[in-house]
Amino acid sequence: MSCPDIRLRRLGLTGAALLAAVAVTGAAAAQSIVVRSTGPSASKYPAGTKLKASDRVALVDGDKVVLMQGGKTRTLSGKGTFTVGATVQASQSMGTTVTRMLAKGPTTRSRGGFAREAETAAPSEFRAPNLWLLDYRSGGTFCVADPATLMLWRPDMSGDAALTIAKGGQSETVALVAGAQFRKWPTETLPIEYGVDYQLSGAGLAAPVTVRFATIAAMPETADAATEMLMTKGCTPQLDRLVDAMSEAEATSG
């Protein structure tokens, strides 16, 4: 076999490998994940289910399935059969929402722990502006981006409040003054430990809330990566916050 033939053969193999890589990448990009599922068919499509673009989702009346697809959400509501790979339109609202939710710090206008929220919604309807603020109303596992800078967040900053944090035989009460929406976790007196229960009480809570922290190796850069990480770690309150915010952006984008 001549040298030109060998070179051509190698080029052919290289091209085939490149096409295969592109095909695999395309398949991965087309994959969707179920992030929320309610209704009679919820057991068929539980949260965490991964679906290929060619898959079909058959729903009945009362069903609602939310898919995460390439940094966007797509809500399917029964009754009907839906193709997973249907195009999801991008919107500026969705991109802005994802950027805000994945931000490393508060994105509302704030100064010295004070922040302004929209005055049109009741305090109970407010949502923490990103994933890494600890809304102490929500119990469960919380993924900590940076233990040294963890901030507590509350929806209603109209009055003074005292939040008590207890772990084992230790406890610390932190003050939230009127006008302040953020308060740093008291790391100096009550350091964050992983896999340990903390009980939060007071500050308007109807009943004590239990929080357990989970560490993350790196900050997720995309909504899909955040979804995978939060599901893997079991950080349900943060996943719900992300899905709610993106679903609202999806609904208002037209």
ZINORCOR-V519153 format. One record per residue. N is the residue number from 0. RES is the residue in three letters. BURIAL is # if it has 16 or more other C-alpha atoms within 10 Angstrom, else .. Layout:
BEGIN
N | RES | BURIAL
N | RES | BURIAL
END
This chain:
BEGIN
0 | MET | .
1 | SER | .
2 | CYS | .
3 | PRO | .
4 | ASP | .
5 | ILE | .
6 | ARG | .
7 | LEU | .
8 | ARG | .
9 | ARG | .
10 | LEU | .
11 | GLY | .
12 | LEU | .
13 | THR | .
14 | GLY | .
15 | ALA | .
16 | ALA | .
17 | LEU | .
18 | LEU | .
19 | ALA | .
20 | ALA | .
21 | VAL | .
22 | ALA | .
23 | VAL | .
24 | THR | .
25 | GLY | .
26 | ALA | .
27 | ALA | .
28 | ALA | .
29 | ALA | #
30 | GLN | #
31 | SER | #
32 | ILE | #
33 | VAL | #
34 | VAL | #
35 | ARG | #
36 | SER | #
37 | THR | #
38 | GLY | .
39 | PRO | .
40 | SER | #
41 | ALA | .
42 | SER | .
43 | LYS | .
44 | TYR | #
45 | PRO | #
46 | ALA | #
47 | GLY | #
48 | THR | .
49 | LYS | #
50 | LEU | #
51 | LYS | #
52 | ALA | #
53 | SER | .
54 | ASP | .
55 | ARG | .
56 | VAL | #
57 | ALA | #
58 | LEU | #
59 | VAL | .
60 | ASP | .
61 | GLY | .
62 | ASP | #
63 | LYS | #
64 | VAL | #
65 | VAL | #
66 | LEU | #
67 | MET | #
68 | GLN | #
69 | GLY | #
70 | GLY | #
71 | LYS | #
72 | THR | #
73 | ARG | #
74 | THR | .
75 | LEU | #
76 | SER | #
77 | GLY | #
78 | LYS | .
79 | GLY | .
80 | THR | .
81 | PHE | .
82 | THR | .
83 | VAL | #
84 | GLY | #
85 | ALA | .
86 | THR | .
87 | VAL | .
88 | GLN | .
89 | ALA | .
90 | SER | .
91 | GLN | .
92 | SER | .
93 | MET | #
94 | GLY | .
95 | THR | .
96 | THR | #
97 | VAL | #
98 | THR | .
99 | ARG | #
100 | MET | #
101 | LEU | #
102 | ALA | #
103 | LYS | #
104 | GLY | #
105 | PRO | #
106 | THR | .
107 | THR | .
108 | ARG | .
109 | SER | .
110 | ARG | .
111 | GLY | .
112 | GLY | #
113 | PHE | #
114 | ALA | #
115 | ARG | .
116 | GLU | #
117 | ALA | .
118 | GLU | .
119 | THR | .
120 | ALA | .
121 | ALA | .
122 | PRO | .
123 | SER | .
124 | GLU | .
125 | PHE | .
126 | ARG | #
127 | ALA | #
128 | PRO | #
129 | ASN | #
130 | LEU | #
131 | TRP | #
132 | LEU | #
133 | LEU | #
134 | ASP | #
135 | TYR | #
136 | ARG | #
137 | SER | .
138 | GLY | #
139 | GLY | #
140 | THR | #
141 | PHE | #
142 | CYS | #
143 | VAL | #
144 | ALA | #
145 | ASP | .
146 | PRO | .
147 | ALA | .
148 | THR | #
149 | LEU | #
150 | MET | #
151 | LEU | #
152 | TRP | #
153 | ARG | #
154 | PRO | #
155 | ASP | #
156 | MET | #
157 | SER | .
158 | GLY | .
159 | ASP | .
160 | ALA | #
161 | ALA | .
162 | LEU | #
163 | THR | #
164 | ILE | #
165 | ALA | #
166 | LYS | #
167 | GLY | .
168 | GLY | .
169 | GLN | .
170 | SER | .
171 | GLU | .
172 | THR | .
173 | VAL | #
174 | ALA | .
175 | LEU | #
176 | VAL | #
177 | ALA | .
178 | GLY | .
179 | ALA | #
180 | GLN | #
181 | PHE | #
182 | ARG | #
183 | LYS | #
184 | TRP | #
185 | PRO | #
186 | THR | .
187 | GLU | .
188 | THR | .
189 | LEU | .
190 | PRO | .
191 | ILE | #
192 | GLU | .
193 | TYR | .
194 | GLY | .
195 | VAL | .
196 | ASP | #
197 | TYR | #
198 | GLN | #
199 | LEU | #
200 | SER | #
201 | GLY | .
202 | ALA | #
203 | GLY | .
204 | LEU | .
205 | ALA | .
206 | ALA | .
207 | PRO | #
208 | VAL | #
209 | THR | #
210 | VAL | #
211 | ARG | #
212 | PHE | #
213 | ALA | #
214 | THR | .
215 | ILE | .
216 | ALA | .
217 | ALA | .
218 | MET | .
219 | PRO | #
220 | GLU | .
221 | THR | .
222 | ALA | #
223 | ASP | #
224 | ALA | .
225 | ALA | #
226 | THR | #
227 | GLU | #
228 | MET | #
229 | LEU | #
230 | MET | #
231 | THR | .
232 | LYS | .
233 | GLY | #
234 | CYS | #
235 | THR | #
236 | PRO | #
237 | GLN | #
238 | LEU | #
239 | ASP | #
240 | ARG | #
241 | LEU | #
242 | VAL | #
243 | ASP | .
244 | ALA | #
245 | MET | #
246 | SER | #
247 | GLU | .
248 | ALA | #
249 | GLU | #
250 | ALA | .
251 | THR | .
252 | SER | .
253 | GLY | .
END
